[in-house]
Amino acid sequence: MTEILSLSEKDPERKKMFDLSIRSADLLLEIINNILDLSKIEQEFFELNLEEFLISEICLDISNIFNNYSSSSIHYSCNIENDFDFPMKEDKLRIKQILINLLWECF
């Protein structure tokens, strides 16, 4: 529903708020899935979801999260050299979760 509102919104400020709401909902869903994964680990049914991605994709996602949620004077930025931004095949969600958890302590 929020995605439909975002697509039809003409006011840039309101569109930005709808997009932030969508990202927040996605992050909440990831947190819930991570909690469920903990129970899988305890039952020894945990599997990694390997997918190919660029590290810049994770940096961009994290930048959007922290720069929109931050109420402090701390600003997150990520600069990746072109030589370093190569395709990786890892569990993107887990890597993103680890980085978010580490960075969250700074804010």
VEXKELO-496091 format. One record per residue: x, y, z of N, C-alpha, C, O in turn. Coordinates in nm, 3 decimals, padded with zeros to 5 digits. Example, Ala and Ser with C-alpha at 12.3 -4.5 7.8 and 13.67 -1.06 7.14 Angstrom:
# VEXKELO-496091
nx/ny/nz/cax/cay/caz/cx/cy/cz/ox/oy/oz
01.319/-00.569/00.780/01.230/-00.450/00.780/01.320/-00.330/00.780/01.424/-00.332/00.846
01.285/-00.225/00.708/01.367/-00.106/00.714/01.290/00.003/00.787/01.341/00.114/00.804
END
This chain:
# VEXKELO-496091
nx/ny/nz/cax/cay/caz/cx/cy/cz/ox/oy/oz
00.082/-00.118/00.000/00.000/00.000/00.000/00.088/00.125/00.000/00.062/00.219/-00.075
00.189/00.126/00.084/00.279/00.242/00.090/00.354/00.260/-00.041/00.379/00.372/-00.083
00.388/00.149/-00.104/00.457/00.158/-00.233/00.368/00.223/-00.339/00.417/00.302/-00.420
00.241/00.192/-00.337/00.147/00.253/-00.432/00.136/00.403/-00.405/00.135/00.483/-00.498
00.129/00.440/-00.277/00.123/00.582/-00.242/00.249/00.654/-00.286/00.244/00.766/-00.336
00.363/00.588/-00.268/00.490/00.649/-00.307/00.498/00.671/-00.457/00.545/00.775/-00.502
00.451/00.574/-00.533/00.455/00.586/-00.679/00.364/00.696/-00.731/00.393/00.760/-00.833
00.253/00.719/-00.662/00.157/00.817/-00.710/00.179/00.957/-00.650/00.115/01.053/-00.692
00.269/00.966/-00.554/00.292/01.095/-00.486/00.371/01.192/-00.574/00.473/01.155/-00.632
00.324/01.313/-00.583/00.390/01.416/-00.665/00.481/01.507/-00.581/00.582/01.558/-00.632
00.446/01.528/-00.454/00.526/01.613/-00.366/00.655/01.539/-00.327/00.648/01.433/-00.265
00.772/01.594/-00.361/00.899/01.525/-00.335/00.923/01.495/-00.187/00.979/01.390/-00.153
00.882/01.586/-00.100/00.903/01.564/00.044/00.818/01.449/00.096/00.865/01.366/00.173
00.693/01.444/00.053/00.606/01.333/00.094/00.652/01.201/00.033/00.645/01.097/00.098
00.698/01.205/-00.092/00.750/01.084/-00.157/00.870/01.031/-00.078/00.884/00.910/-00.059
00.957/01.121/-00.034/01.072/01.082/00.046/01.028/01.012/00.175/01.088/00.913/00.217
00.923/01.065/00.237/00.871/01.005/00.361/00.809/00.867/00.334/00.826/00.775/00.415
00.739/00.852/00.223/00.685/00.721/00.188/00.797/00.621/00.163/00.791/00.506/00.206
00.901/00.666/00.092/01.015/00.577/00.064/01.086/00.538/00.193/01.128/00.423/00.207
01.098/00.630/00.287/01.158/00.599/00.416/01.073/00.498/00.491/01.125/00.407/00.556
00.942/00.514/00.482/00.850/00.419/00.546/00.866/00.280/00.487/00.863/00.180/00.560
00.883/00.272/00.356/00.902/00.142/00.289/01.031/00.078/00.336/01.034/-00.041/00.368
01.140/00.156/00.341/01.268/00.102/00.387/01.261/00.059/00.533/01.321/-00.042/00.571
01.187/00.134/00.614/01.171/00.099/00.756/01.096/-00.033/00.770/01.132/-00.118/00.852
00.992/-00.050/00.690/00.916/-00.176/00.694/01.003/-00.293/00.650/00.997/-00.401/00.707
01.086/-00.270/00.547/01.177/-00.375/00.501/01.277/-00.412/00.609/01.308/-00.529/00.630
01.329/-00.311/00.679/01.425/-00.336/00.786/01.360/-00.412/00.900/01.420/-00.503/00.957
01.237/-00.376/00.935/01.165/-00.447/01.039/01.142/-00.593/01.001/01.156/-00.683/01.084
01.108/-00.615/00.876/01.090/-00.752/00.828/01.221/-00.830/00.838/01.220/-00.948/00.874
01.332/-00.767/00.805/01.462/-00.832/00.817/01.492/-00.867/00.962/01.545/-00.975/00.990
01.458/-00.779/01.055/01.481/-00.805/01.197/01.399/-00.925/01.243/01.449/-01.012/01.313
01.273/-00.928/01.202/01.187/-01.041/01.239/01.242/-01.171/01.181/01.246/-01.273/01.249
01.286/-01.166/01.056/01.344/-01.285/00.995/01.472/-01.328/01.067/01.499/-01.448/01.079
01.549/-01.232/01.114/01.671/-01.265/01.188/01.640/-01.333/01.320/01.711/-01.425/01.362
01.533/-01.289/01.386/01.491/-01.355/01.510/01.451/-01.498/01.481/01.484/-01.589/01.557
01.378/-01.518/01.372/01.340/-01.654/01.334/01.463/-01.738/01.299/01.467/-01.857/01.326
01.563/-01.674/01.238/01.687/-01.745/01.205/01.759/-01.793/01.330/01.822/-01.899/01.328
01.750/-01.716/01.439/01.814/-01.758/01.563/01.756/-01.890/01.611/01.829/-01.977/01.659
01.625/-01.905/01.597/01.565/-02.033/01.638/01.609/-02.146/01.545/01.622/-02.260/01.588
01.633/-02.113/01.417/01.684/-02.215/01.325/01.825/-02.256/01.363/01.860/-02.374/01.353
01.906/-02.160/01.406/02.043/-02.192/01.448/02.039/-02.286/01.567/02.113/-02.384/01.573
01.953/-02.255/01.662/01.941/-02.340/01.782/01.898/-02.481/01.745/01.938/-02.577/01.811
01.817/-02.496/01.641/01.770/-02.626/01.599/01.858/-02.687/01.490/01.830/-02.795/01.439
01.967/-02.616/01.455/02.064/-02.660/01.355/02.004/-02.675/01.215/02.041/-02.766/01.141
01.911/-02.585/01.180/01.851/-02.584/01.047/01.888/-02.459/00.968/01.824/-02.428/00.867
01.989/-02.387/01.013/02.024/-02.258/00.953/02.099/-02.278/00.821/02.191/-02.360/00.812
02.059/-02.201/00.718/02.127/-02.205/00.589/02.159/-02.063/00.545/02.081/-01.971/00.567
02.276/-02.047/00.484/02.312/-01.918/00.428/02.245/-01.902/00.292/02.230/-01.998/00.217
02.207/-01.781/00.262/02.145/-01.750/00.133/02.250/-01.676/00.049/02.260/-01.554/00.057
02.326/-01.748/-00.030/02.433/-01.688/-00.109/02.376/-01.625/-00.235/02.301/-01.688/-00.310
02.414/-01.499/-00.257/02.372/-01.428/-00.377/02.484/-01.335/-00.420/02.568/-01.295/-00.340
02.484/-01.302/-00.546/02.588/-01.214/-00.597/02.542/-01.069/-00.587/02.429/-01.036/-00.622
02.632/-00.983/-00.537/02.602/-00.842/-00.522/02.732/-00.762/-00.517/02.841/-00.818/-00.503
02.717/-00.632/-00.529/02.830/-00.541/-00.515/02.828/-00.482/-00.374/02.722/-00.456/-00.319
02.947/-00.461/-00.318/02.954/-00.403/-00.184/02.894/-00.263/-00.181/02.844/-00.218/-00.078
02.897/-00.194/-00.294/02.839/-00.059/-00.301/02.688/-00.063/-00.277/02.631/00.034/-00.228
02.621/-00.174/-00.313/02.478/-00.186/-00.288/02.448/-00.184/-00.139/02.354/-00.118/-00.094
02.529/-00.254/-00.062/02.511/-00.257/00.083/02.539/-00.118/00.141/02.466/-00.070/00.226
02.646/-00.056/00.094/02.681/00.078/00.144/02.568/00.177/00.117/02.536/00.260/00.202
02.510/00.170/00.000/02.400/00.260/-00.033/02.279/00.235/00.057/02.217/00.330/00.106
02.244/00.109/00.078/02.133/00.074/00.167/02.157/00.128/00.308/02.068/00.188/00.369
02.277/00.106/00.358/02.310/00.150/00.493/02.311/00.302/00.501/02.266/00.359/00.601
02.362/00.368/00.398/02.361/00.515/00.396/02.218/00.567/00.406/02.191/00.659/00.482
02.128/00.508/00.329/01.988/00.551/00.333/01.927/00.530/00.471/01.850/00.614/00.518
01.960/00.420/00.534/01.905/00.392/00.667/01.957/00.492/00.769/01.878/00.557/00.837
02.088/00.505/00.780/02.145/00.586/00.887/02.129/00.735/00.865/02.110/00.810/00.961
02.136/00.779/00.743/02.123/00.922/00.719/01.979/00.970/00.731/01.956/01.090/00.748
01.882/00.881/00.722/01.742/00.918/00.740/01.695/00.901/00.884/01.604/00.972/00.928
01.756/00.808/00.959/01.713/00.782/01.096/01.790/00.862/01.199/01.743/00.884/01.310
01.906/00.904/01.163/01.995/00.966/01.261/01.940/01.098/01.312/01.905/01.186/01.234
01.933/01.110/01.443/01.895/01.237/01.503/02.018/01.304/01.565/02.008/01.412/01.622
02.131/01.240/01.552/02.255/01.296/01.607/02.330/01.374/01.501/02.284/01.385/01.387
02.442/01.427/01.538/02.523/01.504/01.444/02.618/01.414/01.365/02.697/01.462/01.283
02.611/01.285/01.389/02.698/01.191/01.318/02.639/01.165/01.180/02.519/01.144/01.166
02.725/01.167/01.079/02.681/01.141/00.942/02.759/01.022/00.888/02.881/01.017/00.898
02.688/00.928/00.830/02.751/00.809/00.772/02.776/00.832/00.624/02.688/00.879/00.552
02.895/00.799/00.580/02.922/00.800/00.436/03.015/00.683/00.404/03.092/00.638/00.488
03.004/00.637/00.283/03.083/00.522/00.241/03.139/00.551/00.102/03.064/00.575/00.007
03.269/00.550/00.091/03.336/00.572/-00.037/03.410/00.445/-00.076/03.495/00.396/-00.003
03.376/00.394/-00.192/03.438/00.269/-00.239/03.510/00.296/-00.369/03.454/00.351/-00.463
03.634/00.257/-00.371/03.712/00.271/-00.494/03.658/00.174/-00.598/03.608/00.067/-00.565
03.667/00.213/-00.724/03.617/00.127/-00.832/03.683/-00.010/-00.833/03.619/-00.109/-00.867
03.810/-00.015/-00.798/03.881/-00.144/-00.796/03.826/-00.239/-00.690/03.835/-00.361/-00.704
03.769/-00.181/-00.586/03.719/-00.263/-00.475/03.575/-00.307/-00.495/03.532/-00.405/-00.433
03.500/-00.239/-00.579/03.359/-00.269/-00.596/03.339/-00.379/-00.701/03.297/-00.354/-00.814
03.370/-00.500/-00.661/03.357/-00.615/-00.750/03.245/-00.705/-00.700/03.207/-00.696/-00.583
03.190/-00.790/-00.786/03.082/-00.880/-00.742/03.131/-00.978/-00.636/03.239/-01.036/-00.647
03.048/-00.996/-00.535/03.076/-01.092/-00.427/02.961/-01.192/-00.423/02.847/-01.158/-00.456
02.990/-01.312/-00.382/02.884/-01.410/-00.361/02.885/-01.450/-00.214/02.961/-01.537/-00.171
02.799/-01.384/-00.140/02.789/-01.402/00.005/02.642/-01.393/00.045/02.554/-01.376/-00.039
02.619/-01.404/00.174/02.485/-01.383/00.228/02.469/-01.233/00.253/02.509/-01.182/00.357
02.411/-01.165/00.157/02.400/-01.019/00.159/02.327/-00.970/00.284/02.370/-00.873/00.346
02.220/-01.035/00.318/02.141/-00.994/00.434/02.222/-01.002/00.562/02.216/-00.911/00.645
02.299/-01.108/00.579/02.379/-01.125/00.702/02.490/-01.021/00.710/02.516/-00.965/00.817
02.555/-00.994/00.598/02.661/-00.893/00.597/02.603/-00.756/00.630/02.660/-00.681/00.708
02.490/-00.726/00.569/02.424/-00.598/00.595/02.382/-00.588/00.742/02.396/-00.483/00.803
02.332/-00.696/00.796/02.289/-00.697/00.936/02.408/-00.673/01.029/02.396/-00.597/01.125
02.520/-00.736/01.003/02.638/-00.718/01.087/02.685/-00.573/01.082/02.715/-00.513/01.186
02.691/-00.516/00.962/02.735/-00.377/00.950/02.637/-00.280/01.018/02.680/-00.185/01.083
02.509/-00.304/01.003/02.410/-00.219/01.069/02.423/-00.228/01.220/02.419/-00.127/01.289
02.440/-00.348/01.272/02.455/-00.365/01.416/02.579/-00.294/01.468/02.575/-00.232/01.574
02.689/-00.303/01.395/02.811/-00.234/01.437/02.795/-00.082/01.432/02.832/-00.012/01.525
02.738/-00.033/01.323/02.722/00.111/01.307/02.618/00.169/01.401/02.628/00.285/01.443
02.517/00.090/01.434/02.409/00.140/01.519/02.463/00.187/01.654/02.407/00.279/01.714
02.570/00.125/01.701/02.630/00.163/01.828/02.688/00.303/01.824/02.704/00.366/01.928
02.720/00.353/01.706/02.777/00.488/01.691/02.670/00.595/01.699/02.700/00.710/01.732
02.546/00.560/01.670/02.440/00.660/01.663/02.365/00.664/01.791/02.271/00.743/01.805
END
